[in-house]
Amino acid sequence: MNASVLSIFVIYSLSISAFAPDRNRYDKYGIKIAINEIFFVQAQNQYDPPLFLVQYAPYEGSSLQCLITLPNGTNHYIYSVTMGKSQQQFFFAGELTNTKNGTFIGVAKYNASSSSCDTRFSFTVQYFYNYEHQEYYVIHVEPSGRYAYGFANKFIFIFDSFNISLNVWNGNETWPDHSFSPHAIDITNNFSVIAGFIRNAVDATAVYIPVIYLINFSSFTNYPYIVDQYRPNATVDTWQYLLTNSDADTYSAKYDMSVSINNNGGVLVGMQFINRVFLFSVARSNPIRLYFISRNTNGRSLGNGKSVAWLDNGFAAILVNTYSLNYQWASSEIYVYDIQTYGYNSNSTPLSIFPNQHQLLPLSFSSIFLQIISSPSSLALLDDQGNVLIMNPTPSGYFPAVRDSGSMPVFTSAQLCFPGTYKNRSGIQDCSICPSGTKNGGNSSTQCVACAANSFCPLGSVSDIPLSALETITQVITYPKSPENTQFQDVLIQNTFFINKCHTLYASPVFWWLIVFSLGCLALGVLMCSGKVSQAYSLDKQREPVKYWLKNIDLIHEGESMIGGLGTLAFLVAIIVITCFGILFLQQYPIETASTSSFACDASMRNAKFETNLQSLSIPVSNDEQQMFDLLDTQSFILNIQFINTLINCDAISIKGLYGSAWTTIRWLTCENTDAILTLSMQLPHQQISIQVSAEDVKTVGALRIGLYANGNETDQYHLKELNFYQSFFKFGQVLSQSLPITLDITKIINETLPISNEKTVYSGIFIPTFNVDLNGLFLSNDQYVRQMLPSTILTIAIVETPYYVKNTQLPIVKLSEVAFDSFLFVLGFLEISTLVLLILALPFKATRRVYFISFFKKSFQRLSTLLERRKLQTNKNIELSTVSSNEQIFT
């Protein structure tokens, strides 16, 4: 009775603990592909027993392929496959399923003498039944291919494939932390790196935390032992810091890790659940320290570093998946870095990214990538449907192009680098874009040559393009402002009295007034003074008529002065100049037909003033204006597009127009590529339309130039101007993006010129363009170009008219009647001013003359007084002498 109950309990326990994985999934429990330079192998669990797809090198469509069934493999599930660097055998590890219980490790050895796929490999499987199902169980083989190592939480083993011996022991004897669960491993000749989870402290936020162990091997027993460890610490207050990883003890693809070691001791460790890839260094001669170098974090998402693989020459491939934080897939890409040359961190620019614009996934492939493995020269990619792509290295000047044969695996083949790109080292990486200032027109794909000086030579250049090819043509200039003086009187004053502002002195009426007056004064002075030195009777007859006429024409002193007559004569000359000025100024309208104002102090002076304003198209206009609007609305546009510095040809171009909600094909009028400039022109069916130009080519484009052309039409009253403008878009040091959304806003300009006499109002009209575009999104840097995914260049131009128009009005400052009246008033004013000036000038002469006479008479009076005083003194003296003489006589 007790035995029966025990038997039932054991059977029930086994059934409860039976392992029953989903055989159709490739993202469960381990790595399902392995590759070296001899062959590639893939474990396919969807069959029971499992199959192994073996593809022999060289990896191309004609190489041998075998599909081999695991002998006696019913109820076997393959966790992982692995192989040595150059051994003709591969290892596989897994677990029994259904009611079976046990873990196994096996080896398949190549039999070169066999001609049948079924007998090409001999299989040996070792089982151990002492351990229950392990959620994480990883294996790897040391480079010689003899020893395979297995690691789980509960056990570790060494499998000797030469002697077919298996040594298994409890994991607690090796792991420093007994909760350690291994997730990824790589092994070299004398050390190994293994990554996984350990249980955290009870009071910590994270239940499980990641850890990386550095392992050495005993030289006597080949047993592994831990020598160093590194624990990635999340930065406080980041989203990684808040992760609990509470379910990390149960298998989930979210917690996949990856490890890869190169021949120089470089170690890459990918942990997609924190979106980080770590770079370490280990000294090959003394591998006891795990030196942290840098890390790469790819933003707030999961998936970065789901799988990592070192390649030859210090290159590395990183599988960068993008998942949301709740592990919803978004994209998968393979980044190739030159870590040896440029290092590796979050700011590193990859050499290339797969897939890209010319390395596309085969149609049968899923977009979700699971694993990458290197040989290390070739790279094998596995998607979530079990499809395999093997990327073969290509020599300098060539990139690995995907050749979709429809069978599995899919291989790449060498293809010459496109113009504008180059590749100077062998490998699986794509060609690189030529740096700014260099070019590659397709003559050499291993290097780019320097461009000519003063040429347009951005990223990806294929030719030297002169800067004149980027010319922007603008038809409409800023409408002029009204002059400072919009009254004719002010204009006359400005040009009459302000001589210092004259570009030519003779343009001023004051100048001629002074010249005539000065010459007249000089002639009068000569005439009046000449009589003093010649015969008076012969010049008096000539002076009298001059005096007579000068006094009779004297308007300033009313016939009293010859100087006034000279002033009047100069005034008449000034009147003539002012009258001529008014007539010539009248002709300086409109500005379109006016010439240089050489008759005035300001050579740019025009008889025009201006008004500018914005008006809504929804406001009705007059019948006269409506005809101008009708001419503009019926103008037929030709769209001109130039792709500059490119070798894209017309056979790659397709054009569509948006009619309502449907895109309809449009034919071009002309298309040609001349001197690396692809020029397109097309007739637009109507003015407001969206045009899409697709260039189904991966060649680079340096710049873009867009223009509109439309014929003009002129009548006596309405002038529809010819439309012919171009706008260039370029950035030195960058390349044109492959997605080019541009909005072209067109605005009506209506110019109204009012007549100066009885003519009709003249209207002219033209459209002006305004390009609405984000230049930062229109061009790409080198790093952005590498990440670009589009296989073609698509230009979308939406032509839209603005809901307003610009109204410019030109009207004359003065008309003919106003010129006559204003000139007459100005002449009267000028006469008064001239009179005042002459009076002011005459005052000094009158004052001088008066002072002269007063001084003369004063001096004469003083002389006369002195003479009389002297005579009086002499008389008194004579009287005294006479008196003395008489007294003497009397005394005697």
C-alpha positions in Angstrom: 0.0 0.0 0.0 2.7 2.4 1.0 4.8 1.5 -2.1 1.8 2.2 -4.4 1.2 5.6 -2.8 4.9 6.4 -3.2 5.0 5.4 -6.8 1.9 7.5 -7.5 3.5 10.5 -5.7 6.8 10.1 -7.7 4.9 9.8 -11.0 2.8 12.9 -10.1 5.9 14.8 -9.1 7.6 14.0 -12.3 4.5 15.0 -14.3 4.3 18.3 -12.4 8.0 19.1 -12.9 8.0 17.9 -16.6 9.7 20.4 -19.0 7.4 21.3 -21.9 8.8 24.3 -23.8 7.3 26.0 -26.9 9.3 24.4 -29.7 8.4 27.0 -32.2 10.1 29.8 -30.4 13.8 30.7 -31.0 14.1 33.2 -28.2 13.9 30.7 -25.4 16.6 29.2 -23.1 19.8 29.8 -25.1 21.6 30.5 -28.4 20.4 28.4 -31.3 23.2 29.2 -33.8 27.0 28.8 -33.9 29.6 29.5 -36.6 33.3 29.3 -37.3 35.4 29.4 -40.5 34.5 25.8 -41.3 30.7 25.5 -41.0 27.5 27.0 -39.5 25.0 25.1 -37.4 21.5 25.9 -36.3 19.3 23.9 -33.8 15.7 23.6 -34.9 13.5 22.5 -32.0 10.2 22.7 -33.9 10.8 19.1 -34.9 10.8 16.2 -32.5 13.5 14.9 -32.6 15.3 18.2 -33.2 17.2 18.9 -36.4 20.5 20.6 -37.0 20.9 22.7 -40.1 24.6 22.6 -41.1 25.9 25.0 -43.8 29.5 24.5 -44.9 31.9 27.2 -45.8 32.5 29.1 -48.0 29.1 30.7 -47.2 27.4 31.0 -50.5 24.5 29.5 -52.3 26.5 26.7 -54.0 28.2 25.4 -50.8 27.1 22.1 -49.2 24.2 22.1 -46.8 22.9 19.3 -44.6 19.8 18.9 -42.4 20.6 16.3 -39.7 18.3 14.7 -37.2 19.5 14.2 -33.7 19.7 10.4 -33.3 17.4 9.0 -30.6 16.4 12.6 -30.0 12.7 12.2 -29.3 11.7 14.4 -26.3 15.0 16.3 -26.5 15.0 20.1 -26.4 18.2 22.0 -27.5 19.0 25.0 -25.3 22.2 26.1 -27.1 24.8 25.1 -29.7 28.5 26.2 -29.7 31.7 25.3 -31.3 35.5 26.0 -31.2 37.2 28.5 -33.4 38.5 26.0 -36.0 37.2 22.5 -35.0 35.1 20.3 -37.3 32.6 19.5 -34.5 29.9 21.3 -32.5 28.4 20.9 -29.1 24.8 21.1 -28.1 23.1 21.1 -24.7 19.6 20.9 -23.5 17.0 19.1 -21.5 14.6 16.2 -21.8 10.9 17.1 -22.2 7.5 15.8 -21.3 7.7 13.0 -18.8 11.4 12.6 -19.2 13.7 14.1 -16.6 17.4 15.0 -17.2 19.9 17.4 -18.6 22.3 16.5 -21.4 25.4 17.7 -23.2 26.4 16.3 -26.6 29.0 16.6 -29.4 28.6 16.1 -33.1 31.9 15.2 -34.8 32.4 15.6 -38.6 33.2 12.5 -40.6 35.1 13.7 -43.7 34.9 10.3 -45.4 31.1 10.2 -45.5 29.2 11.4 -48.5 25.8 11.3 -46.9 24.4 14.1 -44.8 23.0 11.5 -42.4 26.4 10.0 -41.7 28.6 13.1 -41.9 28.4 13.6 -38.1 28.6 11.1 -35.3 26.7 12.1 -32.2 27.6 11.5 -28.6 25.3 12.5 -25.8 26.0 12.6 -22.0 23.1 12.8 -19.5 23.0 13.7 -15.8 19.7 13.3 -13.8 20.6 14.6 -10.4 19.4 18.2 -11.0 16.0 19.6 -11.6 15.0 21.9 -14.5 17.2 25.0 -14.7 15.7 28.2 -16.1 19.1 29.4 -17.2 21.6 27.0 -18.5 24.5 28.2 -20.7 27.4 26.4 -22.4 30.5 27.4 -24.2 33.7 25.7 -25.5 37.3 26.8 -25.2 39.0 27.8 -28.5 40.7 24.5 -29.1 37.3 22.9 -29.2 38.0 20.0 -26.8 36.4 21.1 -23.5 32.8 22.3 -23.3 31.7 24.0 -20.1 28.2 24.1 -18.8 26.9 26.6 -16.1 23.7 26.7 -14.2 22.7 27.8 -10.8 22.7 24.3 -9.3 25.5 22.7 -11.3 28.7 23.2 -13.4 30.3 20.6 -15.7 33.3 20.0 -17.9 32.7 17.8 -20.9 35.9 16.3 -22.5 35.0 15.6 -26.1 38.2 13.7 -26.8 37.8 11.2 -24.0 34.0 11.5 -23.8 34.0 12.2 -20.1 31.7 14.4 -18.1 32.6 15.9 -14.7 29.6 17.6 -12.9 29.6 19.3 -9.5 27.4 21.5 -7.4 27.4 25.2 -8.4 27.6 26.3 -4.8 31.2 25.1 -4.8 32.1 27.8 -7.5 29.7 30.7 -7.2 30.6 33.3 -4.6 26.9 34.0 -4.3 24.8 30.9 -4.2 21.9 32.7 -5.8 23.9 33.4 -9.0 22.0 32.5 -12.2 24.2 32.6 -15.4 22.8 34.2 -18.5 25.7 34.5 -20.9 29.3 33.4 -21.2 32.4 33.5 -23.5 35.6 31.6 -23.0 39.2 32.2 -24.2 42.4 30.1 -23.8 43.0 31.2 -20.2 40.0 33.1 -18.9 36.3 33.5 -19.2 33.6 36.1 -18.5 30.2 35.1 -17.4 27.2 37.5 -16.6 24.0 36.9 -14.7 21.9 37.8 -11.8 22.3 37.4 -8.0 19.7 38.0 -5.3 19.9 41.4 -3.7 19.6 42.4 -0.1 16.2 41.9 1.4 15.5 45.6 2.1 16.8 46.7 -1.4 14.6 48.1 -4.2 15.8 45.6 -6.8 15.1 41.9 -6.0 17.8 40.7 -8.4 20.8 42.7 -9.6 23.3 42.0 -12.4 26.8 40.8 -11.8 29.8 40.0 -14.1 32.4 37.4 -13.0 35.9 37.0 -14.4 36.9 33.3 -14.3 40.3 31.7 -14.5 40.9 28.0 -15.1 43.1 25.6 -13.1 46.1 24.5 -15.1 45.8 21.0 -13.6 42.1 20.2 -13.5 40.7 22.9 -15.9 38.2 23.8 -13.2 36.9 27.3 -13.3 37.2 29.7 -10.3 36.2 33.4 -9.8 39.0 36.0 -9.6 37.2 39.3 -10.0 33.7 40.7 -10.4 31.9 43.8 -11.6 28.4 44.9 -10.5 26.8 47.5 -12.8 25.2 50.1 -10.6 22.3 52.2 -11.8 22.5 55.9 -11.4 20.2 57.2 -8.7 16.9 58.7 -9.9 17.2 57.1 -13.3 14.7 54.6 -14.7 17.2 51.8 -14.4 17.5 52.6 -10.7 13.8 51.9 -10.2 13.9 48.4 -11.8 13.1 45.6 -9.4 13.9 42.6 -11.7 11.6 40.6 -9.4 11.0 37.8 -12.0 14.6 37.4 -13.1 14.7 34.0 -11.6 12.2 32.7 -14.2 13.3 32.6 -17.9 12.3 35.7 -19.8 13.9 36.9 -23.1 13.8 40.4 -21.5 16.7 39.3 -19.2 18.9 38.0 -22.0 22.6 38.9 -21.7 25.5 38.5 -24.1 29.3 38.2 -23.7 32.0 38.3 -26.4 35.8 38.4 -25.9 38.4 39.2 -28.6 42.0 38.1 -29.0 43.3 41.3 -27.4 41.4 40.8 -24.1 38.6 43.2 -25.0 35.3 42.1 -23.4 31.8 43.3 -24.4 28.9 42.5 -22.1 25.4 43.4 -23.3 22.5 43.8 -20.8 19.4 44.7 -22.7 17.1 45.0 -19.7 19.0 48.1 -18.7 19.8 49.1 -22.3 23.6 49.1 -21.8 26.6 47.5 -23.3 29.8 47.5 -21.2 33.4 47.5 -22.5 36.1 45.9 -20.3 39.7 44.9 -20.7 41.5 41.9 -19.3 45.3 41.4 -19.5 45.8 38.2 -21.5 49.1 37.4 -19.7 47.7 37.8 -16.2 43.8 37.7 -16.4 43.0 38.5 -12.8 41.3 42.0 -13.1 38.3 43.1 -15.0 39.1 46.7 -16.0 36.0 48.8 -16.8 36.6 51.1 -19.9 33.3 52.5 -20.9 29.6 51.8 -21.6 27.0 52.6 -24.2 23.5 53.6 -23.2 20.9 53.9 -25.9 18.2 56.1 -24.3 15.1 55.2 -22.4 14.2 51.9 -23.9 15.2 48.2 -23.7 17.1 46.0 -26.1 20.5 47.6 -26.5 23.1 44.8 -26.4 20.7 41.9 -26.7 23.6 40.2 -28.5 27.2 41.3 -29.0 30.0 39.9 -31.2 33.6 40.8 -31.8 34.8 40.8 -35.4 38.3 41.0 -37.0 40.5 44.1 -36.8 39.0 45.4 -33.6 35.5 45.8 -35.1 32.4 44.8 -33.1 28.8 44.1 -34.0 26.0 45.1 -31.5 22.5 43.9 -31.8 20.4 46.9 -30.8 16.8 46.1 -30.4 14.3 48.7 -29.3 11.6 47.6 -26.8 9.3 49.7 -24.7 9.8 49.4 -20.9 7.0 46.8 -20.9 9.0 44.9 -23.5 7.0 45.7 -26.6 9.2 45.4 -29.7 9.7 48.4 -32.0 12.8 47.8 -34.1 16.0 45.7 -34.6 19.3 46.9 -36.0 22.9 45.7 -36.1 25.5 48.4 -35.3 29.1 47.9 -36.5 31.7 49.9 -34.6 35.5 50.3 -35.0 36.2 50.1 -31.3 39.9 49.6 -31.6 40.4 52.9 -33.5 37.6 55.1 -32.1 36.7 53.6 -28.8 33.2 52.9 -27.6 30.7 55.0 -25.6 27.3 56.5 -25.8 28.5 59.2 -28.2 30.2 56.7 -30.6 29.2 56.8 -34.3 28.8 53.4 -35.9 30.6 52.6 -39.1 27.4 51.2 -40.5 24.0 50.0 -39.5 22.1 47.0 -40.9 19.6 47.1 -42.4 20.0 50.3 -44.3 19.0 52.0 -47.6 20.8 49.5 -49.8 21.3 46.6 -47.4 17.7 45.5 -47.1 16.3 42.5 -45.3 15.1 39.6 -47.4 11.3 39.5 -47.9 11.0 36.2 -46.0 12.8 37.7 -43.0 11.2 38.9 -39.8 12.1 42.4 -38.6 12.7 41.1 -35.1 16.4 40.0 -34.5 17.3 37.6 -31.7 21.0 36.7 -31.9 24.3 37.5 -33.8 27.3 35.2 -33.7 30.7 35.9 -35.4 33.2 33.4 -36.9 34.9 36.1 -36.3 35.2 37.2 -39.9 31.6 36.4 -40.8 28.5 37.3 -38.9 25.4 35.1 -38.6 22.0 36.7 -37.8 19.0 34.8 -36.4 15.4 36.3 -36.5 12.5 35.2 -34.3 11.1 32.9 -37.1 14.4 30.9 -37.3 15.6 32.6 -40.5 19.3 33.0 -40.8 21.4 35.6 -42.7 25.2 35.1 -43.0 27.1 38.3 -43.7 30.4 37.5 -45.4 33.4 39.9 -45.2 34.1 41.9 -48.3 37.5 43.4 -49.4 38.2 47.1 -49.6 36.0 49.0 -52.0 33.1 46.5 -51.6 30.2 46.1 -49.2 28.2 42.9 -48.4 25.0 43.2 -50.4 22.1 40.9 -49.4 21.3 38.3 -52.0 17.8 37.0 -51.4 17.8 33.5 -53.0 14.6 32.4 -51.3 16.4 29.6 -49.4 17.9 29.5 -45.9 20.5 30.6 -44.9 20.6 33.8 -46.9 24.1 35.0 -47.9 25.7 38.3 -48.8 27.9 38.9 -51.8 30.4 41.6 -52.6 29.2 44.7 -54.4 31.2 47.8 -55.4 30.8 50.9 -53.2 28.4 53.5 -54.6 29.8 56.9 -55.8 30.2 59.3 -52.9 31.2 56.4 -50.6 34.3 54.4 -49.9 35.7 51.5 -47.9 39.4 51.2 -47.1 39.3 48.1 -44.9 37.9 44.6 -45.4 35.0 43.4 -43.2 31.2 43.1 -43.0 30.7 46.8 -42.5 29.1 49.0 -45.1 30.9 51.6 -47.2 31.4 55.0 -45.5 30.3 58.3 -46.9 33.0 60.6 -48.2 34.0 63.3 -45.7 33.2 66.9 -46.5 35.8 68.4 -48.9 36.4 65.1 -50.6 34.7 63.3 -53.5 34.4 59.9 -55.2 32.8 59.9 -58.6 33.0 56.2 -58.9 36.5 55.9 -60.3 37.8 54.5 -57.0 35.8 52.9 -54.2 38.7 52.5 -51.7 39.3 56.2 -51.0 38.0 59.7 -51.6 40.0 62.5 -53.3 40.2 66.1 -52.3 37.9 68.5 -54.1 38.9 71.7 -55.9 39.2 74.9 -53.9 36.1 77.1 -53.7 33.7 74.3 -54.9 30.6 72.9 -53.3 31.8 69.6 -51.8 29.7 68.4 -48.8 29.4 64.9 -47.4 29.1 62.2 -50.1 30.3 64.4 -53.0 30.7 62.9 -56.4 32.0 65.9 -58.3 33.3 69.5 -57.9 30.3 71.7 -58.2 30.8 75.5 -58.7 29.2 77.7 -56.0 27.3 79.5 -58.8 25.2 76.4 -59.2 23.7 77.3 -55.8 22.6 80.8 -56.8 19.3 81.9 -55.3 17.3 84.1 -57.6 15.0 86.6 -56.0 12.7 88.7 -58.2 10.8 90.8 -55.7 12.9 93.3 -53.7 11.8 95.4 -50.7 9.2 97.9 -51.7 10.7 101.4 -51.3 9.7 103.7 -48.5 8.3 107.1 -49.0 10.9 109.9 -49.0 11.4 112.1 -46.0 9.9 115.0 -47.8 6.5 114.3 -49.5 5.6 118.0 -50.1 7.0 119.8 -53.2 7.7 122.9 -51.2 9.9 120.9 -48.9 11.6 119.3 -51.9 12.4 122.8 -53.3 13.7 124.1 -50.1 15.9 120.9 -49.6 17.4 121.3 -53.1 17.7 125.1 -53.1 19.4 126.0 -49.9 21.3 122.9 -48.7 24.3 123.1 -51.0 26.4 120.8 -48.8 24.1 117.8 -49.6 24.5 118.2 -53.4 26.3 115.4 -55.2 27.0 118.1 -57.9 27.1 121.7 -56.9 25.6 123.0 -60.1 22.3 121.3 -59.3 21.5 124.0 -56.7 19.6 127.2 -57.7 21.4 129.1 -54.9 24.7 128.1 -56.6 23.6 129.8 -59.9 22.2 132.8 -58.0 25.6 133.4 -56.3 27.5 132.8 -59.5 25.5 135.3 -61.5 25.5 137.8 -58.7 29.2 137.5 -58.1 30.1 137.8 -61.8 27.8 140.8 -62.1 29.4 142.5 -59.1 32.8 141.8 -60.5 31.9 143.2 -63.9 30.2 146.3 -62.4 33.3 147.0 -60.2 35.6 146.7 -63.2 33.4 149.1 -65.2 33.0 151.7 -62.4 36.7 151.7 -61.4 38.1 151.8 -64.9 37.2 155.5 -65.2 39.8 156.4 -62.6 42.6 155.1 -64.7 41.4 156.1 -68.1 39.8 159.0 -69.8 36.8 159.9 -67.9 34.8 161.4 -70.8 35.1 158.1 -72.9 33.6 155.8 -70.2 30.9 158.0 -68.7 28.7 157.3 -71.7 29.1 153.5 -71.2 28.5 153.6 -67.4 25.3 155.6 -67.6 23.3 153.0 -69.6 24.5 150.3 -67.2 23.4 152.3 -64.2 20.1 153.0 -65.9 19.2 149.4 -66.7 20.4 148.0 -63.4 18.4 150.6 -61.5 15.3 150.0 -63.7 15.4 146.2 -63.1 16.0 146.6 -59.4 13.2 144.8 -57.7 15.0 144.5 -54.4 15.6 148.2 -53.7 12.8 149.4 -56.0 15.0 151.1 -58.6 17.4 152.8 -56.2 20.5 150.6 -56.5 22.7 149.0 -59.2 23.4 146.2 -56.7 19.7 145.5 -56.4 19.6 145.2 -60.2 22.4 142.7 -60.1 20.5 140.8 -57.4 17.4 140.9 -59.5 19.3 139.5 -62.6 20.7 136.7 -60.5 17.2 136.1 -59.1 15.8 135.7 -62.6 18.5 133.0 -63.3 17.5 131.2 -60.1 13.8 131.4 -61.2 14.8 129.7 -64.5 16.7 127.0 -62.6 13.8 126.4 -60.2 11.4 126.2 -63.1 13.5 123.6 -64.9 13.9 121.7 -61.6 10.1 121.5 -61.3 9.7 120.3 -64.8 12.4 117.6 -64.5 11.1 116.5 -61.1 7.7 116.1 -62.6 9.2 113.6 -65.0 10.6 111.4 -62.2 7.4 109.4 -62.0 6.9 106.5 -61.9 10.0 105.0 -60.4 10.0 102.2 -63.0 10.7 104.6 -65.9 12.6 107.3 -63.9 16.3 107.9 -64.5 19.0 109.3 -62.2 18.1 112.8 -60.8 21.2 114.5 -61.9 19.4 117.9 -61.9 19.0 117.7 -58.1 21.1 117.5 -55.0 19.8 114.0 -54.3 20.4 111.8 -57.3 17.9 109.2 -56.0 15.1 111.7 -55.6 11.8 110.6 -57.3 8.5 112.2 -57.7 6.9 109.3 -55.9 5.6 108.3 -52.5 4.5 104.8 -51.5 2.0 102.9 -49.4 2.2 99.2 -48.4 -0.3 97.1 -46.5 -1.6 93.5 -46.2 -5.1 92.8 -47.2 -7.2 89.7 -46.8 -8.2 87.8 -50.0 -11.7 87.4 -48.5 -12.3 91.2 -48.9 -13.8 92.0 -52.4 -11.7 94.2 -54.6 -12.6 96.7 -57.2 -13.3 95.6 -60.8 -10.1 97.2 -62.0 -8.1 95.3 -59.4 -10.0 92.1 -60.1 -8.6 91.8 -63.6 -5.1 91.8 -62.1 -6.1 89.0 -59.7 -7.6 87.0 -62.6 -4.4 87.2 -64.5 -2.4 85.9 -61.6 -4.9 83.1 -60.9 -4.7 81.9 -64.4 -0.9 81.9 -64.6 0.5 78.5 -65.4 3.4 77.3 -63.3 6.4 75.2 -64.3 8.2 73.6 -61.3 11.9 73.3 -61.6 13.9 71.1 -59.3 17.7 70.5 -59.2 19.4 67.7 -57.2 23.0 69.0 -56.9 26.1 66.9 -56.6 24.6 63.5 -57.3 24.8 60.8 -59.9 21.1 59.9 -59.7 19.7 59.5 -63.2 16.3 60.2 -64.7 15.4 56.5 -64.9 15.2 56.5 -61.1 12.7 59.4 -61.0 9.0 59.2 -60.6 6.6 62.2 -60.1 3.2 62.2 -58.5 0.6 64.9 -57.9 -2.0 64.9 -55.2 -5.5 65.3 -56.8 -7.9 65.4 -54.0 -7.0 62.4 -51.9 -5.3 60.4 -54.7 -1.8 60.5 -56.0 -1.6 60.6 -59.8 1.5 60.2 -62.0 2.8 63.4 -63.6 5.3 63.4 -66.5 8.2 65.7 -66.6 8.9 68.2 -69.3 12.6 67.8 -69.2 15.0 65.7 -67.2 18.8 65.4 -67.5 21.8 64.9 -65.3 24.6 67.2 -66.5 27.9 67.6 -64.5 26.4 65.9 -61.4 23.3 68.1 -61.4 20.0 66.4 -62.0 17.5 68.9 -63.4 13.8 68.3 -63.6 11.0 70.5 -64.8 7.3 69.7 -64.9 4.1 71.5 -65.8 1.8 71.9 -62.8 -1.8 71.1 -63.4 -2.9 73.9 -61.1 -1.2 76.4 -58.8 -2.0 74.9 -55.4 -0.9 71.3 -55.4 1.3 68.8 -53.6 4.1 67.2 -55.7 6.1 64.1 -54.7 9.3 63.4 -56.5 10.8 60.0 -55.7 14.3 59.0 -56.6 14.5 55.3 -56.3 18.3 55.3 -55.8 20.5 55.1 -52.8 23.1 57.6 -54.2 23.7 60.7 -52.1 22.6 64.2 -52.9 24.5 67.2 -51.8 22.0 70.1 -52.2 18.6 71.0 -53.5 17.4 73.9 -55.6 13.8 74.6 -56.3 12.2 77.2 -58.6 9.0 78.3 -60.3 8.6 79.7 -63.8 5.6 81.3 -65.4 5.2 83.5 -68.5 4.3 87.1 -68.1 1.7 89.2 -70.0 1.6 92.9 -70.5 -1.1 95.3 -71.7 -1.4 99.1 -71.4 -2.9 98.9 -68.0 -2.1 95.4 -66.6 1.4 93.9 -66.3 1.6 90.3 -65.3 5.2 89.9 -64.6 7.2 86.8 -65.6 7.8 84.5 -62.6 11.3 83.0 -62.4 12.8 82.5 -59.0 15.1 79.8 -57.4 15.8 78.9 -53.8 18.8 76.8 -52.8 19.0 74.6 -49.8 22.4 73.4 -48.7 24.7 73.0 -45.7 28.5 72.7 -45.9 29.6 69.5 -44.2 26.3 67.7 -44.4 24.3 65.7 -47.0 20.7 66.0 -48.1 18.3 63.8 -46.2 16.3 61.2 -48.0 13.0 62.5 -46.6 12.4 66.1 -47.8 9.1 67.7 -46.8 8.9 71.3 -48.1 6.0 73.8 -48.0 6.1 76.6 -50.6 3.8 79.5 -49.7 3.1 81.8 -52.6 1.7 85.3 -52.0 0.2 87.8 -54.5 1.9 91.1 -54.8 -0.3 93.8 -56.4 1.4 97.1 -57.4 -0.9 100.0 -58.2 0.6 103.0 -59.9 -1.7 106.0 -59.9 -1.5 108.3 -62.9 0.2 111.7 -62.8 -2.2 113.2 -65.4 -5.3 111.8 -67.0 -4.0 108.3 -67.8 -5.4 105.1 -66.4 -4.1 103.5 -63.2 -1.5 100.9 -64.0 -1.5 97.5 -62.2 1.3 95.0 -62.0 1.3 91.6 -60.2 3.7 88.8 -59.3 3.8 85.9 -56.9 6.5 85.9 -54.2 7.7 82.6 -52.6 8.2 81.8 -49.0 9.7 78.4 -48.2 8.6 76.8 -45.0 11.2 74.1 -44.2 13.3 72.9 -41.2 16.9 73.0 -42.5 17.9 70.9 -39.5 15.7 68.1 -40.7 16.5 68.6 -44.4 20.2 67.7 -44.0 22.1 64.9 -42.2 25.4 64.8 -40.4 27.7 61.8 -40.9 26.3 60.1 -37.8 22.7 60.8 -38.9 23.3 59.5 -42.4 24.6 56.2 -41.0 21.4 55.8 -39.1 19.2 56.6 -42.1 17.0 53.7 -43.3 15.2 54.9 -46.4 16.2 53.2 -49.7 15.2 56.2 -51.8 15.1 60.0 -51.7 11.5 61.4 -51.5 10.9 65.1 -52.0 7.4 66.4 -51.2 6.5 70.0 -52.1 3.2 71.4 -51.0 2.4 74.6 -52.9 -0.1 76.7 -51.0 -1.3 80.3 -51.5 -1.4 82.5 -48.4 -4.9 83.9 -47.4 -3.7 87.5 -47.9 -2.0 89.6 -50.5 0.4 92.6 -50.4 -1.0 95.8 -51.9 1.7 98.4 -52.9 0.5 101.8 -54.1 2.7 104.4 -55.9 1.4 107.9 -56.3 3.1 111.2 -57.3 4.3 113.8 -54.8 3.3 116.6 -57.1 1.4 116.9 -60.4 1.7 119.5 -63.2 -0.7 122.1 -61.8 0.8 121.8 -58.4 4.3 122.3 -59.8 3.3 125.6 -61.4 1.5 127.0 -58.4 4.1 125.8 -55.8 6.9 127.1 -58.0 5.2 130.5 -58.2 4.8 130.7 -54.4 8.4 129.5 -53.9 9.7 132.2 -56.3 7.9 134.9 -54.3 9.4 133.6 -51.2 12.8 133.3 -52.8 12.5 137.0 -53.9 11.9 138.1 -50.3 14.7 136.0 -49.1 17.0 137.5 -51.8 16.0 141.0 -50.7 16.7 140.2 -47.1 20.1 138.7 -48.0 21.1 141.8 -50.1 20.0 144.1 -47.3 22.0 142.1 -44.8 25.0 142.2 -47.2 24.6 146.0 -47.8 24.6 146.9 -44.1 28.3 146.5 -43.6 29.1 148.8 -46.5 26.7 151.5 -45.3 28.0 151.3 -41.8 31.6 151.5 -43.0 30.8 154.6 -45.2 29.2 156.4 -42.2 32.0 155.7 -39.9 34.5 156.9 -42.5 32.7 160.3 -42.9 32.4 160.8 -39.1 36.1 160.1 -38.6 37.0 162.4 -41.5 35.1 165.3 -40.2 36.3 164.7 -36.7 39.9 164.7 -37.8 39.4 167.8 -39.9 37.9 169.7 -36.9 40.7 168.6 -34.7 43.3 169.9 -37.2 41.5 173.2 -37.6 41.3 173.6 -33.8 44.9 172.9 -33.4 45.8 175.4 -36.1 43.6 178.2 -34.5 45.2 177.5 -31.1 48.7 177.8 -32.5 47.8 181.1 -34.2 46.3 182.4 -31.0 49.4 181.5 -29.0 51.6 183.2 -31.7 49.6 186.4 -31.6 49.8 186.6 -27.8 53.5 186.1 -27.9 53.9 188.9 -30.5 51.9 191.3 -28.2 54.1 190.6 -25.2 57.2 191.3 -27.2 55.8 194.6 -28.4 55.0 195.7 -24.8 58.4 194.9 -23.5 60.1 196.9 -26.3 57.9 200.0 -25.5 58.7 199.9 -21.8 62.4 199.8 -22.4 62.2 202.8 -24.6 60.3 204.7 -22.0 62.8 203.8 -19.3 65.6 204.9 -21.4 
